[in-house]
Amino acid sequence: MKLTAFGEKFGGRSGIGELMDDLGQALRENPEMIFMGGGNPARIAALEQRFEEELEALLGSPDSRHQLLGIYQSKQGERAARRELASYLKRRFGWAVSERNISFANGSQNACFILYNLFAGEMADGSQRTLHLPLVPEYLGYRDIGLSRQFFTATKPTIELLGQQQFKYHVDLAALAVGPACGAISVSRPTNPTANVLSDDEVDALQALCAAHNVPLIVDGAYGLPFPNIVFGEATPRWNEQTILMLSLSKLGLPGIRAGIVVASEAVIEAFNNANSIVNLASSTVGPALLSQLLNNDTIDTLCQTVVQPFYRDRAAATLALLQRELAGLPCRVHKPEGAIFLWLWCDGLPIDSYQLYQRLKARGVLVVPGEDFFIGVEPDWQHQRQCLRLSYAAEPAVIAAGVAIIGEELRRAYQ
Ligand SMILES: Cc1ncc(COP(=O)(O)O)c(C=O)c1O
């Protein structure tokens, strides 16, 4: 079989694909594995119940069933849902948006693939543009998304050491240089994998930088603002004509329906819709229909504030406390948990790399994600990138406690 360059890049094996297969195989071989490796949201009974009711209402009559399952959405996506979302964003945050600033996608991963490749890659004149990540580590799912090679550039963060074995990354604004080859700047907020939440000031500074260089700022809000709002401190959603905000219903508990949302200038939305209809023909109707219902009386805000956010905040705090106990005395630190659904562990001076640690933990029945692959676009000699692990705390608390105890034991052995 002879593949194109596209075929080789997208149809071939990638390091991450192999890691995911390895995780999957380990789970198949031993279903009792302590799973702290995935990106699945937790099962939250109150949310499941609510979604069940909303879906039942949507499937209640032959007409509503037909609307949901029997027709393609238009290229722009269902108009009523776009209008309702625009009016919510206008009312809640004062953004100057209409339904023409909104598009639906089959998941935000899919939206991201299209958006990144609209702004980075080969330009019409043959020159190349890159996507700049102003703070790495960043979401693993970006790593292979570019149609061209040499797709990403990145700036290393500054590291603030905090008390109680914690630390925090900040955007290194002094080092952040945007050259003429930069096609767009992108961040996830809250950040997967670190649980960092860029401050409003950091986002304002990035918006100003993007305005000065006339490139878009792409903010991936899969965990955040305004929904599912898995943010534990103060942070406000930010948008302007030069900002492209990607949202998702996945981390609300609905990854199976593949519901992504793009909020952007009308010109960007038009380009996105054209590309989306080539790649996907149409987006799923289920996400917009559910979203419409959840926007009613701002139900989505109430659910996020009273169910989703407290759930993850409590889990993060409990898991952090366990890690602090198990790692006491070791040169390990946890990134301050500010949002998202993970904890990020930094083992300074670790004598083995994080892949080896991953293998040792797997052999002990604990699955985590080694940190290396999240360091997209940085130079290989930064030791820090081989010293980190991403831990999910979506599993049951007793399972997490057992996993953290084994992580502590293996780290003590590794440092001996
Ligand atoms: C930061 C981030 N962005 C985007 C996605 C993609 O989410 P989805 O395609 O389910 O909307 C994920 C999934 O884990 C994520 O962590």
The ligand as an SDF file (V2000), in Angstrom:
LIG
                    3D

 16 16  0  0  0  0  0  0  0  0999 V2000
   -8.2340   20.5590   26.2540 C   0  0  0  0  0  0  0  0  0  0  0  0
   -9.1040   19.6810   25.4200 C   0  0  0  0  0  0  0  0  0  0  0  0
   -9.5970   20.1820   24.2860 N   0  0  0  0  0  0  0  0  0  0  0  0
  -10.3940   19.4490   23.4910 C   0  0  0  0  0  0  0  0  0  0  0  0
  -10.7260   18.1550   23.8090 C   0  0  0  0  0  0  0  0  0  0  0  0
  -11.6100   17.3950   22.8720 C   0  0  0  0  0  0  0  0  0  0  0  0
  -12.8600   17.2150   23.4210 O   0  0  0  0  0  0  0  0  0  0  0  0
  -14.1640   16.8370   22.5680 P   0  0  0  0  0  0  0  0  0  0  0  0
  -13.7280   16.5630   21.1700 O   0  0  0  0  0  0  0  0  0  0  0  0
  -14.7390   15.6490   23.2430 O   0  0  0  0  0  0  0  0  0  0  0  0
  -15.0600   18.0460   22.6430 O   0  0  0  0  0  0  0  0  0  0  0  0
  -10.2340   17.5760   24.9810 C   0  0  0  0  0  0  0  0  0  0  0  0
  -10.5610   16.1730   25.3220 C   0  0  0  0  0  0  0  0  0  0  0  0
  -10.0870   15.6060   26.2540 O   0  0  0  0  0  0  0  0  0  0  0  0
   -9.4100   18.3640   25.8110 C   0  0  0  0  0  0  0  0  0  0  0  0
   -8.8880   17.8710   26.9440 O   0  0  0  0  0  0  0  0  0  0  0  0
  1  2  1  0
  2  3  1  0
  2 15  2  0
  3  4  2  0
  4  5  1  0
  5  6  1  0
  5 12  2  0
  6  7  1  0
  7  8  1  0
  8  9  2  0
  8 10  1  0
  8 11  1  0
 12 13  1  0
 12 15  1  0
 13 14  2  0
 15 16  1  0
M  END
$$$$
